[in-house]
Amino acid sequence: MKNQDFKSPLHKMVCTSDTDLWNDSCSIQELTYAIEHGAAGATSNPIIAGEVLQKEMHLWQDRIKEIIAQMPAATEDEVTWKVVEEISVKASELLLPVFEREQGRKGRLSIQTDPRFYRDADRIVRQALHFDSLAPNIIVKIPVTKAGVAAIEEATYRGVSINATVCFSVPQSLAVAEAVERGLTRREQDGKNITRMGPVCTIMVGRLDDWLKVIANRKDIVTEPQYPEWAGVAAMKKAYGIYKQKGYRLRLLSAATRNHMHWSEFIGGDVVVTLTHEWQKRFNASDVPVIPRMDTPVDSKIVDALYGKFAEFRRSYDEDGMAIDEFDDYGPNVRTLRQFIDGYHALVGTIRDLMLPNPDV
């Protein structure tokens, strides 16, 4: 393909490298734009679903009222999850052509399990199996907590393609890879098919950067101001090298973009970069060269400085920096789970306003 045929820098990336683009939203309008620029997947969580309703309530209000009428005894939670499922399935339809073309490896729509289940592997697995039944190209997001790692193995064994989320570190990403491998191996040993499964492990690179900045302020750590911006990139690149070395049968996915390095530094890798609509437009209007950088290591001076000054970076960067039992107390996990749970409650509030309109407004 000639340069003039590329619609955008992101389109050039997906056409000239192994790096895929996902849309960090299940908004129909935003996903349509992303697919036009080469996107091969999309994602959702309670916060994203709430944002979709804020942006596209005109597309959903009548249907939500129908759901409420059709489920006269349903709780607010039951109606909320029904709405989330329909929003997700509707978006998944746009990705079906990619899913069929890529034989299941790409073209999936993520649905996140209830973040309140982060301590309960059985509940996570049951919900994952239900979500998996909604459409052929669903991928299910499971948090990388202690219970989540167990759920990832079992859901994989049961044939669910998983997207590990609430993950920020090398040790978490390795625990996910090992759990997926155990699930796939068990499935193969039982003669079950794995050819159309497409698991991924997200590293929320920007949230690791955010956490180091919190630690710097909390502990009065002084470092070069740009160095914490490289923490997530360093973790992603280290995990990628280990994944390639060990031949794990899942891909890494970067999320939580905070700067262009959370896109540009991963170009050329056999990975996924998931971007919000706003970041996609920004990058598509940028002059950042679209060249392979995934195999270019982060400057050792930066890594050494982060490693020397931040115990939390060592914990996140070393392969054995955390045991699985420590994941639930890990700062970025706690912060993100709390945000996702708060986002879920906000989404329920939006549904409540349609079920019980406030008479005082």
BAGULO-70145 format. One record per residue (C-alpha): residue in three letters; x, y, z. Coordinates in pm, whole numbers, padded with zeros to 5 digits, always signed. Layout:
! BAGULO-70145
alaXYZ;...
! end
This chain:
! BAGULO-70145
met+00000+00000+00000;lys+00134+00339-00095;asn+00173+00611+00167;gln-00100+00820+00008;asp-00345+00534+00062;phe-00315+00551+00440;lys-00610+00729+00597;ser-00419+00826+00909;pro-00115+00743+01123;leu-00316+00477+01307;his-00427+00325+00978;lys-00065+00318+00866;met+00032+00139+01188;val-00217-00143+01143;cys-00137-00177+00771;thr+00242-00187+00807;ser+00300-00369+01136;asp+00168-00645+01361;thr+00030-00386+01601;asp-00349-00371+01630;leu-00578-00086+01728;trp-00878-00124+01958;asn-01136+00138+02036;asp-01148+00214+02409;ser-01526+00248+02400;cys-01832+00061+02277;ser-01995+00377+02143;ile-02135+00303+01798;gln-02030+00640+01660;glu-01677+00618+01803;leu-01630+00255+01705;thr-01739+00331+01350;tyr-01465+00594+01327;ala-01209+00354+01473;ile-01295+00074+01231;glu-01257+00317+00942;his-00899+00370+01063;gly-00822+00000+01103;ala-00949-00093+01450;ala-00985-00466+01513;gly-01154-00463+01853;ala-01326-00256+02120;thr-01376-00256+02493;ser-01623-00170+02762;asn-01645-00136+03140;pro-01900+00026+03375;ile-01750+00371+03328;ile-01744+00334+02949;ala-02104+00209+02941;gly-02207+00512+03143;glu-02022+00742+02904;val-02195+00576+02608;leu-02535+00653+02760;gln-02431+01012+02826;lys-02323+01055+02464;glu-02585+00837+02292;met-02885+00834+02523;his-03098+00937+02227;leu-03013+00600+02071;trp-03089+00400+02385;gln-03358+00572+02590;asp-03656+00410+02418;arg-03495+00065+02430;ile-03408+00101+02798;lys-03768+00191+02874;glu-03877-00121+02682;ile-03639-00335+02890;ile-03779-00186+03209;ala-04134-00266+03092;gln-04038-00619+02981;met-03873-00696+03317;pro-04140-00573+03564;ala-03991-00752+03866;ala-03626-00683+03784;thr-03394-00501+04021;glu-03194-00198+03917;asp-02886-00422+03892;glu-03064-00669+03664;val-03185-00394+03432;thr-02841-00233+03434;trp-02666-00553+03325;lys-02929-00615+03057;val-02856-00268+02918;val-02479-00325+02934;glu-02521-00653+02747;glu-02732-00497+02471;ile-02491-00204+02428;ser-02203-00450+02401;val-02374-00689+02161;lys-02477-00400+01938;ala-02115-00285+01916;ser-01990-00640+01863;glu-02192-00662+01543;leu-01971-00396+01384;leu-01665-00614+01451;leu-01804-00943+01318;pro-01647-00903+00971;val-01302-00865+01131;phe-01373-01158+01364;glu-01461-01390+01075;arg-01173-01273+00859;glu-00921-01328+01139;gln-01080-01658+01254;gly-01142-01536+01606;arg-00801-01391+01685;lys-00925-01036+01632;gly-01255-00856+01596;arg-01376-00894+01954;leu-01577-00673+02187;ser-01484-00678+02556;ile-01742-00693+02833;gln-01615-00649+03187;thr-01734-00874+03465;asp-01892-00709+03767;pro-01604-00532+03946;arg-01768-00610+04280;phe-01685-00979+04222;tyr-01311-00922+04241;arg-01278-01162+04539;asp-01504-01438+04405;ala-01365-01661+04129;asp-01683-01869+04096;arg-01904-01566+04039;ile-01657-01423+03789;val-01652-01750+03593;arg-02031-01781+03590;gln-02071-01428+03458;ala-01791-01482+03205;leu-01967-01789+03068;his-02290-01594+03037;phe-02122-01306+02857;asp-01945-01549+02624;ser-02287-01680+02513;leu-02413-01340+02403;ala-02228-01319+02070;pro-01958-01520+01890;asn-01701-01241+01916;ile-01724-01151+02284;ile-01408-01134+02495;val-01455-01116+02872;lys-01261-00882+03099;ile-01150-01031+03430;pro-00951-00836+03692;val-00605-00955+03787;thr-00674-01011+04154;lys-00602-01334+04342;ala-00950-01464+04263;gly-00929-01319+03913;val-00620-01523+03824;ala-00802-01843+03925;ala-01107-01733+03725;ile-00891-01661+03420;glu-00761-02018+03415;glu-01104-02174+03461;ala-01281-01944+03213;thr-01009-02018+02956;tyr-01052-02389+03011;arg-01427-02345+02960;gly-01361-02184+02621;val-01394-01815+02708;ser-01152-01573+02545;ile-01041-01347+02829;asn-00908-00995+02846;ala-00722-00960+03175;thr-00783-00612+03315;val-00690-00418+03630;cys-00331-00515+03546;phe-00036-00277+03562;ser+00278-00480+03617;val+00513-00746+03488;pro+00433-00999+03765;gln+00060-00960+03706;ser+00096-01005+03331;leu+00306-01319+03384;ala+00051-01463+03628;val-00215-01406+03362;ala-00006-01572+03091;glu+00059-01876+03307;ala-00310-01903+03399;val-00414-01882+03034;glu-00156-02143+02939;arg-00285-02379+03209;gly-00641-02328+03088;leu-00549-02383+02722;thr-00343-02692+02805;arg-00623-02846+03010;arg-00862-02774+02727;glu-00634-02937+02470;gln-00584-03242+02692;asp-00962-03286+02703;gly-00979-03268+02323;lys-01151-02930+02317;asn-01096-02676+02040;ile-00885-02361+02099;thr-00832-02249+01740;arg-01078-01957+01752;met-00985-01828+02097;gly-00816-01488+02120;pro-00707-01406+02477;val-00522-01086+02565;cys-00367-00938+02877;thr-00405-00565+02930;ile-00135-00359+03097;met-00282-00025+03201;val+00044+00157+03135;gly-00074+00508+03213;arg-00210+00404+03551;leu+00132+00273+03654;asp+00273+00615+03564;asp-00005+00776+03769;trp+00078+00560+04069;leu+00445+00652+04069;lys+00349+01018+04065;val+00126+00959+04367;ile+00415+00786+04545;ala+00656+01068+04451;asn+00424+01326+04608;arg+00352+01110+04909;lys+00716+01032+04985;asp+00876+01354+04857;ile+01074+01171+04588;val+01248+01401+04342;thr+01332+01269+03997;glu+01346+01400+03643;pro+00986+01501+03571;gln+00963+01297+03252;tyr+01093+00974+03403;pro+00763+00852+03556;glu+00608+00889+03208;trp+00823+00593+03104;ala+00729+00352+03383;gly+00436+00188+03204;val+00628+00172+02877;ala+00918-00002+03053;ala+00685-00257+03215;met+00503-00324+02888;lys+00825-00376+02694;lys+00974-00604+02957;ala+00658-00816+02971;tyr+00650-00832+02591;gly+01005-00964+02577;ile+00920-01236+02825;tyr+00600-01326+02640;lys+00794-01369+02316;gln+01072-01566+02485;lys+00832-01809+02653;gly+00593-01833+02359;tyr+00278-01754+02552;arg-00038-01795+02346;leu-00196-01461+02425;arg-00117-01104+02332;leu-00043-00800+02541;leu-00267-00494+02517;ser-00178-00144+02632;ala-00443+00079+02787;ala-00487+00399+02990;thr-00308+00631+02749;arg-00153+00942+02899;asn+00092+01050+02627;his+00194+00955+02274;met+00457+00708+02399;his+00171+00486+02513;trp+00104+00443+02143;ser+00424+00521+01956;glu+00659+00311+02171;phe+00454-00004+02103;ile+00438+00025+01723;gly+00582-00283+01558;gly+00504-00525+01839;asp+00257-00809+01806;val+00038-00628+02057;val-00283-00430+02079;val-00301-00058+02154;thr-00641+00050+02281;leu-00718+00420+02251;thr-01010+00644+02335;his-01178+00833+02054;glu-01012+01153+02172;trp-00661+01003+02162;gln-00727+00850+01821;lys-00819+01187+01676;arg-00519+01348+01842;phe-00274+01088+01712;asn-00429+01090+01367;ala-00366+01464+01351;ser-00011+01437+01485;asp+00328+01432+01317;val+00467+01148+01532;pro+00652+00916+01290;val+00488+00575+01253;ile+00799+00359+01287;pro+00870+00038+01481;arg+00985+00106+01837;met+00861-00193+02035;asp+01200-00362+02033;thr+01383-00042+02127;pro+01451-00061+02502;val+01373+00224+02735;asp+01687+00424+02814;ser+01869+00237+03090;lys+01934+00567+03268;ile+01559+00615+03307;val+01494+00257+03417;asp+01783+00267+03665;ala+01660+00594+03815;leu+01305+00463+03856;tyr+01435+00134+03993;gly+01660+00307+04245;lys+01411+00563+04373;phe+01076+00382+04363;ala+01020+00060+04554;glu+00680+00047+04382;phe+00851+00047+04042;arg+01070-00245+04146;arg+00758-00424+04263;ser+00594-00360+03926;tyr+00895-00421+03702;asp+01063-00730+03851;glu+00928-01065+03737;asp+00901-01173+04100;gly+00814-00827+04233;met+00479-00947+04367;ala+00321-01277+04458;ile-00036-01343+04347;asp-00148-01307+04709;glu-00026-00945+04700;phe-00224-00833+04395;asp-00537-00733+04589;asp-00345-00484+04803;tyr-00138-00336+04518;gly-00201+00039+04498;pro-00306+00065+04131;asn-00537-00237+04174;val-00712-00081+04471;arg-00746+00260+04304;thr-00878+00116+03978;leu-01120-00133+04135;arg-01263+00146+04348;gln-01305+00361+04038;phe-01473+00080+03844;ile-01707+00004+04134;asp-01793+00373+04168;gly-01852+00384+03793;tyr-02086+00088+03820;his-02289+00257+04092;ala-02308+00572+03879;leu-02438+00363+03589;val-02703+00208+03814;gly-02800+00563+03911;thr-02854+00649+03545;ile-03081+00346+03504;arg-03262+00433+03829;asp-03349+00775+03687;leu-03532+00599+03404;met-03697+00342+03629;leu-03794+00596+03898;pro-03788+00944+03747;asn-03732+01205+04016;pro-04064+01389+04063;asp-03885+01690+04211;val-03690+01765+03892;
! end
